[in-house]
Structure formats: C-alpha cells, structure tokens
Amino acid sequence: MKKNDGKGKRIIWWIVIPLIFIVIGGASYYYFFLRGKRKKDNDIQLTIYTVKSVKHTETVEVSGNIEPVEAEDLSFHVSGIVSHVYVHEGDYIKAGTLLAELDNTQQLYDLKKVEYDIAQKEAAGAKRDIELLKMEKQLKEKALEYRKLYASIPGFVSAVNIEEGDYINAGSKDTQVRIINISSLKAVVEVDELDAPLVREGQKVLFNFDALPGEKAAGRVEDIPIEGKVTNEGIAVLDTEIVINNPSADIHPGYSFTAEIVVKNEEKILVVNKNAIMERSGRKLVFKAPRAGSGNSGSMGSGSRPRPVKVETAPYNKSEVKILSGLSEGDRVLSAVELKARFSGTKKESKMNNPLSIFGFPGKRPGRSRQGGNR
C-alpha cells in the first residue's frame, strides 16, 4: 500500500507541476503583453484640427475668350481693281477714315457726263428733263462712293488683306480690312441657371488669364439677357456679357481666361478640416479634443472621453467645410475619420478575441460554419 501511495503522489506531481507552469505563463502573458497592449491602445494619438477664421468672398466662376468691345470686318460690295490702300496693320484710325478705293475712272466719267447734260438742259429751259437728270446724278454719285471703303468705328487696324492692283469680286465674303476697338474688352460667358439668380449687372468681375500668370484684371457685369438658352447637355444658361474697361496692353483679344463674378462681398467665416466631421443619423458631429496637452495630435488616454458636439456646415473647398454653428474660432477637434477607424477596429478585435488563446486553445475550428452551405 505504501508503495502505491508514493507512486500516486508522483503521478499527481507530474500533472500539477505542468499546470502550474501553464497558469504562471498565461498570467505573465496577460500582465506583460495584453495589459501593456491595452494601455498602448488607450494612449493612441489622434490628429487634432483647429477651427480657424478666413476671409471669404462668394463668387460665380465663368470662363471664355476675351474680345474687342467693338470690331468691324469691312469689304467692298462692288467689283473692281484696288487703286489705293491708305492704311497699314497696327494703324490707329478715327471713325469715318477712308481706308481704300477701287479704280473709279468710269464712275467719274459717268458723273461728269450727267453734270454736263444738266447744264445743257438748264440753258434750254427744259425743267422736266433737268429733274430726271438730277436723279441720275445722285445715282452716279452713289456709284462713285461705293468704290470707297470707310471705317465706321475708331480703333486699330488689325488686318489688311488687299493690295493695290488686286481685283475684287462683288459680294465677296472675305474680310478686306478689319478694325478693332480695344479701349474696352468684353466676353460673353455662360452663367448656369442655378447661379443666374445671384448675378446682377454692375457686379465686379476678377479675370485670370492663362497667358499672364499672376496678373489679374478687374471688370464688371455689363449685360444679362432676359432669355436663356439650353446647351447640348440640356443645361439652361444665360449668355452674360462682362467687360474690362481700360485694359492692360498685355491683354490681347483672343486670350483665354477664367473669371470670378463677385456675388457677395468679403466676409469672415469659420472653417475646419473635413476629416473632423462625422455624420450620424442625419446629424453632423465633431469631437472636441481634451484640454490637456498641445500640438497637432491628441492622446486618447483612459481619462479622455471626447463628447460629440452637433454642428451645422456648408461646402467650402476640397479639404475644408464652413462652420455655420456649434464651434468657435480656436476650438480644437479630433479627427472623426481616425476615431471611427479606431473604434471600428477595437470592436472587431473584441469580437474576435478568444480568452482561451493564451493557453494555446484554438477559438474556432477551421473549415466549419454554422451559416449553412454544403457539408
């Protein structure tokens, strides 16, 4: 009996001792690893954004190409040979300036002849014949005037496409002389139907030209039509005229531009990074950062539980939103994006955590599922 009791005790020790080591190992694992990991997770650093004030001007963006406020494409309406060209490209001329003439030898002859006939009839006292001849004289004078090309607006000669000796065909659609008035420049831009109610005549327009980086020009809204049009995309727009008075000599007609119509003057607004905003059940929330600490990041320690604050926002730019209510300038708020990712990860870890894993027991058999499927 004593020998068997000794043997039984030895067997018990062989079982108890390994269990003791397992328990000690598991406790050590929990204390030094899991507890330390949990503390580290509680002290996770989150980005902090500061609510700031900026000066904001509400504008409507448009684009197009600038052109002269006035332009005139001139050509002869009768046939003939060009006898004189009086202007050159780049000349500045006044309204009414004679630009070019066609040969008028035949027309001068016809006019002189009818004047001679009138003189003869006046000497003979034939009043009825004189009346008809005077009407004929008016026609000859007009025919002579048609041989001349005049400018009806002041400006610069931008093109001369004829030379002395050229033959001109009546009714030609080619421009023979072009005059442009660039004392002002204009553009007709499309204003979307959604923006149209904000645009008024006289509003300031700020131009940016692709060819002149860094240089801005100021203009105004000149004319808004009472009738819109529908584009090929099915969008209703108003062809609105905007002008630049006394433009810089560096701005040439034809230059492309983007412009901003100032529909609301400069005001001070509050903005914050979009990542600070969380949407939940139709509401927009932010989480104020703990007061302790400073810098660009915040610690989520065990004593720091951020409370949600309801805010109202409006679009501002690609990275920020406009704060309408709920926050003040200088408020510091946590990154809602990082918070959401952090809490989602913690929740997922708690669901997957298996307390028996520290003893080496698997939490789930691979390849088995209770969700149906083929067995």
Buried (B, 14 or more C-beta within 10 A) or exposed (E): EEEEEEEEEEEEEEEEEEEEEEEEEBEEBBEEEEEEEEEEEEEBEBBBBBBBEEEBEBBBEBEBEBBBBBBBBBBBEEEBEBBBBBBEEEBEBEEEBEBBBBBBEEBBEBBEEBEEBBEEBEEEEEEEBBEEBEEBBEEBBEBBEBBBBBBEBBBBBBEBEBEEEBEBEEEEEEBBBBBBBBEBBBBBBBBBEEBBEBBEEEBBBBBBBEEBEEEEBEBBBBEBEEEBEEEEEEEBBBBBBBBBBEBEEEBBBEBEBBBBBBBEEEEEBBBBBBBBBBEEEEEBBBBBBBEEBEEEBBBBBEEBEBEBBEBEBEEBEEEBBBBEEBBEEEBBBBBBBBBEEBEEEEEEEEEEEEEEEBEEEEEEEEEEEEEEEEE
